[in-house]
């Protein structure tokens, strides 16, 4: 494959829409004199200066379900911060722990005394050495005479009897709270204006915001552009324009991690290769690279001119100095942030333990996984729904690797400790004074913790797990495999360990978040600073200017020809190795964005890629159906799992999952194309020969051959002669699943997740075949 050199200049590109559409429906330039005089309402929303912030506010107003929910969230967040600071001061400074020690009992209780009292209370026996009216000889007068004011005392704090460090920490917290208060007031003011836009410009009743879907709001915003001319550089916006403005910085961050410009994996002695990427690190990266002082961007949407044409060595040295200052400031503030993280994480853990049993043994998607599994231009609500749906199969997959030896040991240890816990509880019920001793409450708590750990090691006897089926479904929902060669290796510990780096324990997450303030400054200085030159080269090579949008990440333009990988895309990519996205992110992003936005017109190369993927799925489905007595699964049997009360139900026809995902991927891709075949179109010669051979084999085995409608006529190059493709299975059209003209009614999140998931699995299967074929024959075509 001939590769072209890496782009070294900052370029300006026009709209990615087809040329005819750009000329007729989407002119890029127009005269302001052609605009009709706006009304009083129109003038409020005409020529908005910061469209990024405006469109982001529109989206997050919908995402938060209206102004009142936003107001409540912000106000309660401020109050929660004050509460945590107050409680921290109370525990660290305001309590006299010498007075708390008075609560200790004056006499120790021996086991012999406890047994004698139990006999007397239960059997009525007069035991020598224990009086009839002295059940547990404990002096509890100290508890009755305890004065709370003697414990909680702020006089020494207000009188200046404490170290000045506490005053400094309190002053820092106050300054931060005031800064946050100003930010909240500013955001609420913006959201109030957005509320007016929803009401006056879009005609949406904000009190019913939860009843609107984002595609409906998105269509209204696109229509509003033609009336209000919010963007003066373009008369009509597209779905891709809105996504690029809302997710501009997030798309850059996804590309930086995908191209390994930001270090996320570290090798630790005696521990091996581990990942470390926390929410605080992500916040610092975004501050340094996008919106903080000294960042390469002059505002939210414009890359500085110096980063376009300046000397890269000088720019890298400048960026290194900026990173150094951020590392020093982070190191200076790390003790304060660490104390905050300790209290916040502790209170969060306790709240979750009260709400969810066994929370310490539960898992969650790591912050790095949220960057690796997200597609370009994927909005928050779509991405979060995918991860939430994938949680239960991911958890079942990890639990399918439980050690039988540990399970046996845990079962017997749990029985012993449960018996001891039952005895301790019985003693406490017989005489409540046991609850005020030092040992019994601690013993009960310790036994409960041990039981919780043992319970997490014991598999459910009523469940059966198949790692292969579970991992396939996880990939269907997350769109990406845990490793390059996961297929066929789902049962191995190597694949499980790779997956567990993405699906980590909640306890590990809390530990990393707590330690992040202490570690982040060193990562900035020793890991990010040396990569300054790579980051400068990245911004120069992969930043393009789109008319009406501004400076965006070129990967987010979803052009397979520029950033595709030959092992993933159906035709050879023009991109060099440096320009190709990793793990098929560009290809998967094209598929997901097209299925989420059927009206979007992708670039010509991406349209050809979608057509090739659709044809490939159709061919696989045809070959499979000709050799399978079940041509397709009954539409009444959904491959979607039942998730009832957090549980998991296996598929109705799980054995057919692998054989049917190609057919359902074809159905999904054909539906967004939506063209129906005209009479007289012929079958692809290769497919016709395969169909005749498969039908002959089926008839020879005594089974009736199934007739299928012809596929579209294709050119000698293998591409369809005309755009569009019909369904292989008659039931897809007759049942209305592939209507003429494609999908024109909004699909639910579940239906859309299903459709994209089938296409993702077929893309993974296509990549596996291309990779294996290239390693064997030196070419990508299967």
VEXZAKE-234057 format. One record per residue (C-alpha): x, y, z. Coordinates in steps of 0.05 Angstrom, whole numbers, plus 32768, in hexadecimal, padded with zeros to 4 digits. Example, Ala and Ser with C-alpha at 12.3 -4.5 7.8 and 13.67 -1.06 7.14 Angstrom:
<recs>
80F67FA6809C 81117FEB808F 
</recs>
This chain:
<recs>
800080008000 801C80427FEC 801D80728025 801F80BD8022 804980E68052 802C81008093 80098142808D 8035817980A9 800A81B6809D 7FCA81D080BC 7F9581CB8086 7F5081E7807A 7F1981B98060 7ED481C78047 7E9581A4805B 7E9881588058 7E5481538036 7E4D813C7FEE 7E5E816F7FBA 7E1981737F9D 7DFA817C7FE1 7E2C81B17FF4 7E1C81D97FB5 7DD181D47FBA 7DBD81CD8002 7DFA81E0802B 7E1E821C800C 7E59822E8035 7E5782788027 7E1E82A98022 7E1282F38026 7DF783128065 7DCB833D8039 7DA582FE8026 7D8D82F5806D 7D48830F807C 7D44834380B4 7D3D831B80F5 7D0583248126 7D0F8336816F 7D1382ED8182 7D4182DD8148 7D738311815B 7D8082EF819E 7D9B82B1817B 7DBB82CF813C 7E0682CC8132 7E1A82AB8174 7E6282B88185 7E75827881AA 7E4E82418187 7E75820A81A9 7E5E821F81EE 7E18822D81D4 7E0E81E981B4 7E2D81C781F1 7DFC81EC821E 7DC381D681F1 7DD9818D81F6 7DE6818D8241 7DA581B1824E 7D828177822C 7DB08144824D 7DA181618292 7D5581618284 7D4881AB828C 7D5B81E982B3 7D3E81D382F6 7D67819382F6 7DA681BB82E5 7D9781ED831C 7D8B81B6834F 7DCB8191833C 7DF781CF8340 7DDA81E98382 7DDE81A583A4 7E25819D838A 7E3981DE83AD 7E1681C883EC 7E38818483EA 7E7D81A583E5 7E6E81D08423 7E5581928448 7E94816A8439 7EC181A4844E 7E9981AD848E 7E9A8163849F 7EE5815F8491 7EF2819984C0 7EC5817A84F4 7EEA813784F1 7F30815484ED 7F2C8190851B 7EE98197853D 7EE781578565 7F0D814C85A6 7F20810385A0 7F38810285E8 7EEF810B85FD 7EDA80D485CD 7F0780A485F1 7EDC80AD8630 7EA88083860D 7ED280458617 7EB58013864A 7ED78011868E 7EDB7FC68693 7EED7F92865F 7EBC7F598652 7ED87F138651 7EBB7EDA8628 7EAD7EB48669 7E827EEE8682 7E5C7EF08640 7E4C7EA58642 7E357EA8868B 7E067EE2867B 7DEB7EBD863F 7DDA7E81866B 7DB87EAC869E 7D907ED4866C 7D797E988642 7D767E5E8673 7D677E8486B3 7DA37E6486D6 7DC37E848713 7E0C7E838701 7E3F7E8E8738 7E657ECF8730 7E2F7EF48709 7DF87F19872C 7DB17F148712 7DAC7F5E8704 7DF07F6B86E4 7DEB7F53869D 7E307F648681 7E547F8A86B7 7E617FC9868E 7E63800F86A8 7E3C80388675 7E33807686A0 7E6880988675 7E3A80938639 7DFF80B0865E 7E2780EA8679 7E4A80F88637 7E4481418620 7E45814985D5 7E5D819085DC 7E9B817485FD 7EAB814D85BE 7E99817F8588 7EBD81BE859A 7ED181F48569 7EEA8225859C 7F3282128594 7F2982168548 7F0B825C854A 7F3B82728580 7F7882638556 7F918226857D 7F9D81FC853E 7FD381FB850A 7FD0823184D5 7FD081FB849E 7F8681EE84AC 7F76823884A1 7F9C8235845F 7F7681F78448 7F348216845C 7F4682568436 7F57822D83F7 7F15820883FC 7EEF82498404 7F11826883C7 7F018229839E 7EB8822A83B5 7EB1827483A3 7ED08266835F 7EA0822C8355 7E658258836B 7E76828C8337 7E7A82558302 7E3782398317 7E16827E8313 7E35828882CD 7E1E824482B4 7DD8824C82CF 7DD3828F82AC 7DE8826E826B 7DB782358276 7D7F82678282 7D8D8285823E 7D8E823F821F 7D4B82338240 7D31826F821A 7D4E825381D9 7D2A821181E4 7CE9823581F3 7CE9826E81C1 7D1482558188 7D08820A8188 7CC2820A81A5 7CD381D681D9 7CB081D5821C 7CEB81CE824D 7CBE81B08283 7CB781738256 7D00816E8243 7D0581258258 7CD381138222 7CFF812C81E9 7D36810381C9 7D77812281B2 7D6B81138168 7D2B813D816E 7D508176818F 7D898170815C 7D5981768122 7D3981B48141 7D7D81D4814A 7D9081C58101 7D4F81E480EA 7D5982208117 7D9C822F80F3 7D77824080B2 7D4B827180D8 7D7A8292810A 7DBD828A80E6 7DE1827B8127 7E1E826780FE 7E30829C80CA 7E61827080A4 7E2F823C8090 7DE5823F807F 7DD481F88095 7DF481CE80CB 7DFA818380CA 7DFA814E8101 7E45814980FB 7E4E81948103 7E2781938145 7E4D8157815F 7E908176814D 7E8081B68172 7E64819281B0 7E9D815F81B3 7ED781878196 7F06817D81D1 7EEF813781E0 7EFD81218199 7F44813C819E 7F4E811781E0 7F3480D681C2 7F6580DD8188 7FA080EE81B6 7F9480AF81DE 7F86808581A1 7FC8809A8181 7FEC809081C4 800380D881C9 7FF080D78213 801080A1823C 7FDD80768261 80048035826C 803E802F829D 806D7FF682AF 80757FED82F9 80A97FC0831A 808C7F7F8336 80477F94831C 804F7F9482D0 802B7FC0829E 7FF37FE882BD 7FC7802182A7 7FBD806282CC 7F8D809582B2 7F5F80B982E3 7F2A80EF82DE 7F5B812282FD 7F90811282C9 7F5D81198291 7F48815D82AD 7F91817482B0 7F9E815C8268 7F628182824F 7F7681C18275 7FBD81BE8259 7FAA81AF8211 7F6881D18205 7F4E82088233 7F818218826A 7FB582508269 7FEC82408237 7FC3820C8210 7FCC820581C4 7F84821E81B9 7F78826981BC 7F2E825D81C9 7EFF822181C8 7F008219817D 7F4182378161 7F87821B8162 7FBC8250816C 7FDE8268812C 802282578149 800F820E814E 7FFB820F8105 803C822880E6 806E8236811E 80AE820F812C 809A81CE814D 80D881CB817A 80C982108197 808081FF81A0 809381BE81C3 80C181E481F3 808A82158202 805981DD8210 808C81BB823D 809181FA8267 804581FD826C 804281B58282 807981C182B5 805281FA82D5 801381CF82D8 803B819782F9 805781C7832E 801381E5833D 7FF4819F8341 802A81898371 801E81C6839C 7FD381B983A0 7FD9816E83A5 7FD2816983F2 7F92819283F2 7F74816A83B8 7F8B812983D8 7F6681398419 7F28814A83F1 7F2D810883CA 7F3480E0840A 7EF580FC8428 7ECD80FC83E8 7EE180B583D6 7ED3809C841D 7E8D80BB841F 7E7E80A183D9 7E93805A83EB 7E68805A842A 7E2C80758403 7E33804083CD 7E3D80098401 7DFB801E8420 7DD9801F83DD 7DF97FE383BB 7E107FA483DD 7E567F8A83CC 7E6A7FCC83AC 7EB47FC083BC 7EB27F83838F 7E8D7FA68357 7EAE7FC08319 7EA87FFD82EC 7EC3801682AA 7F06803882B5 7F128080829F 7F428067826A 7F0E8036824F 7EDE80708247 7F10808F8218 7F21804F81F3 7ED9803681E9 7EBB807981D3 7EB280888189 7EC080CA8169 7E8580F9816C 7E5F80CC819D 7E3580F681CC 7E3480E88216 7DEF80CA821C 7DFC809781E5 7E4080838201 7E27807D8248 7DEC80538232 7E1C8023820F 7E48801B824B 7E0D8013827B 7DF07FDC824F 7E337FB98249 7E3F7FB88294 7E1A7F7882A5 7E377F4C826E 7E7C7F68827E 7E737F5782C7 7E5B7F1182B7 7E977F078289 7EC87F1982BF 7EA57EEE82F2 7EA77EB282C3 7EF27EAD82D3 7EE97EA0831D 7F1A7E6E8339 7EF87E2E8351 7F2D7E268388 7F1E7E6B83A3 7ED37E5E839D 7ED87E1F83C8 7F037E4283FC 7ED67E7F83FD 7E987E558406 7EB27E318443 7ED27E6F8461 7E917E958458 7E6B7E5E847D 7E9A7E6284B9 7E997EAE84BD 7E4D7EB084B2 7E457E8284EE 7E727EAF8519 7E4A7EEC8502 7E097ECA8515 7E247EBB855B 7E3B7F048563 7DF77F1E854E 7DD37EEE857E 7DFE7F0785B7 7DEE7F4F85A4 7DA37F4085A3 7DA57F1E85E7 7DC67F5A8608 7DC97F9C85E4 7E027FB58610 7E307F8C85E5 7E287FBF85AE 7E4D7FF485D7 7E8C7FCB85E2 7EC97FD585B7 7ECF7F8E859C 7E8A7F778588 7E787FAD8555 7EBD7FA88537 7EB77F5C8533 7E737F608511 7E8E7F9284DE 7ECC7F6984D0 7EA37F2984C6 7E757F4E8496 7EB07F66846C 7ECE7F208469 7E8A7F048454 7E847F38841E 7EC87F268401 7EB87EDC8403 7E757EE883E2 7E967F0B83A7 7EC27ECD839B 7E877E9C8399 7E657E958355 7E1A7E928350 7E047E49834C 7DC87E5B8321 7DF27E7C82EA 7E1B7E5F82B1 7E4D7E89828B 7E6A7E828246 7EA67EB2823F 7EA27EB081F3 7E597EC481EF 7E607EF88226 7E9D7F198207 7E7C7F1B81C3 7E427F4081E0 7E6F7F6F8206 7E937F8081C5 7E4F7F8981A4 7E3E7FBF81D6 7E837FE081E0 7E977FD98196 7EE07FCA81A8 7F037F8A81BE 7F317F8781FB 7F6C7F7481CF 7F7E7F6C8186 7F767F208185 7F3D7F1781B6 7F137EEE8186 7F197EA48198 7F407EB581D7 7F077ECD8203 7F127E958235 7F5B7EA58242 7F767ECC827D 7F9D7EF9824E 7F5E7F15822F 7F3C7F1A8273 7F767F42828F 7F757F718254 7F2A7F7A825E 7F327F8682A9 7F5F7FC2829A 7F217FE1827C 7EEF7FC482AE 7F107FD082F1 7EFA7FC78339 7ED880038357 7F087FFF8391 7F4380058361 7F2180418342 7F1980648385 7F6180558398 7F7A80728357 7F4E80AF835D 7F6680BB83A4 7FB080B48393 7FAA80DA8352 7FB8811F8371 7FFB8104838A 800E80E1834A 7FF381108314 802A8145831B 80608112830E 803B80F582D2 8035813B82B5 807F814A82BE 809F810782AD 806D80EA827A 804681228258 807D81568254 80AD812A822A 8074811F81F8 806A816981EA 8088816481A4 805A812A8192 801E815281AB 8032818F8181 803A81628144 7FF781438152 7FD281858154 7FF4819E8115 7FE7815E80EE 7FA1814C8105 7F7F818F810B 7F5481A780D1 7F2881E480C9 7EE081D480B4 7EB7820E809A 7E80821F80CB 7E9F81F48102 7EE7820B810D 7F2581E38120 7F13819A812D 7F3781588132 7F3E813A80ED 7F2C80F58109 7EE88111811D 7ED8811F80D4 7ECE80D480CC 7EF380CD808B 7F0A80858080 7F3880988047 7F6180C78072 7F6280A180B4 7F4A805B80A5 7F72801B80AF 7F757FE88075 7F6B7FAF80A7 7F287FCF80BC 7F0D7FF48080 7EF47FCF8043 7F207FF48012 7F6980088016 7F738047803E 7F9D80818024 7FB58090806A 7FFC80818081 8009805880BF 800F809980E8 7FCD80B380CF 7FA5807380DB 7F79806E8118 7F8580338146 7F557FFA8156 7F26800D811E 7F0C804B8142 7F0080738103 7EDA803B80E1 7EB0802C811E 7EA280768128 7E89807B80E0 7E59804180EA 7E3F8059812D 7E3580A18117 7E11808D80D7 7DE2805E80FC 7DD580928132 7DC980C780FD 7DAB80A680BF 7DA280EA809B 7DEC80FA80A0 7E1280F8805E 7E5980DE806A 7E9580ED803E 7E9980C57FFE 7ED080968018 7EA880888057 7E6A807B802E 7E8F80478005 7EA980288045 7E6280228060 7E4C8003801F 7E857FD18020 7E767FBF8068 7E2D7FB68058 7E3D7F8A801B 7E6E7F618044 7E397F55807A 7E077F418044 7E377F0F8026 7E477EF0806A 7DFE7EEC807B 7DEE7ECC8038 7E247E978040 7E0F7E898087 7DC57E858078 7DCF7E55803E 7DF17E23806C 7DC37E2D80A7 7D7E7E1180AF 7D6B7E5180D2 7D747E89809F 7D687EBF80D1 7D517EC48118 7D087ED08126 7CFF7F1C812F 7CD87F0D816E 7D187EF2818E 7D447F2D819C 7D8E7F2281A6 7D8B7F5981DA 7D947F3E8221 7D607F468256 7D787F71828F 7D467F6A82C6 7D567F86830B 7DA07F8682FA 7D9F7F3D82E5 7DB47F1A82A6 7D8C7EED8278 7DAE7EC58241 7D997ECE81F9 7D5E7EA681DF 7D897E8B81A7 7DD07E9981BF 7DEE7E638192 7DD67E8B8155 7DF67ECB816C 7E377EC38144 7E127EAD8105 7DDF7EE58106 7E057F248117 7E1B7F2B80CE 7DD37F2780B7 7DBC7F5A80EB 7DF77F8780DA 7DE17F848092 7D9A7F9580A7 7DB27FD280CF 7DDF7FED8098 7DAB7FE18062 7D768004808A 7D9B8046808D 7DA880418043 7D60802C8037 7D6080267FEB 7D367FEC7FD0 7D4D7FC47F93 7D2D7FCF7F50 7D137F927F28 7D447F6E7EFD 7D837F797F25 7DB37F3F7F24 7DD87F197F59 7E217F237F67 7E437EEA7F3F 7E6B7ED17F7A 7E2F7ED27FA8 7E057EAF7F74 7E387E777F6E 7E3D7E717FB9 7DF17E6F7FBF 7DEA7E387F8A 7E207E0E7FAC 7E027E177FF1 7DBC7E087FD8 7DD47DC87FB7 7DF57DB27FF8 7DB67DC1801F 7D8A7D9A7FEE 7DBA7D607FF0 7DB17D5D803B 7D657D5A8034 7D587DA28048 7D307DD3801E 7D587E0A7FFF 7D457E518010 7D3B7E837FD9 7D567EC87FE4 7D497F087FBD 7D817F1E7F8F 7DB77F4D7FA6 7DC67F8D7F83 7DED7F8B7F43 7E357F9D7F4E 7E6C7FB87F23 7EAB7F907F13 7ECF7FB67F4A 7EA17F987F7E 7E7D7FD97F8E 7E317FDF7F85 7E1E7FFD7F42 7DED802A7F66 7DEA80407FAE 7DBE80157FD9 7DB57FCC7FEB 7D7B7FA07FFB 7D717F6E8033 7D857F26802A 7D4B7F0C8052 7D047F198039 7CEB7F1F8080 7D157F5E808C 7CED7F848057 7CAA7F628060 7CAC7F6D80AB 7CBC7FB680A3 7D007FB280C4 7D217FCE8085 7CEC7FFF806B 7CF180218028 7D1980608032 7D3C80458070 7D2D805880B8 7D03809680BC 7CE8808D8102 7D158097813F 7D318058815D 7D36804B81A8 7D79804781CA 7D727FFC81CD 7D637FF48183 7D9C80228170 7DCC7FFE819E 7DB87FBC817F 7DC27FD58138 7E077FF48145 7E1C7FB7816D 7E0F7F878135 7E377FB38105 7E6F7FB78138 7E747F6C813E 7E767F6380F3 7EAC7F9980EE 7ED57F748123 7ECC7F3280FC 7EE07F5480BB 7F1E7F7180DC 7F317F2D80F6 7F2C7F0D80B2 7F537F458090 7F897F4380C5 7F917EF880C0 7F907EFB8074 7FC57F328073 7FF37F0B80A1 7FEB7ECD8076 7FE97EE8802F 80037F2F8036 7FC27F4F801F 7F847F698042 7F4C7F4F8015 7F2E7F0E8030 
</recs>
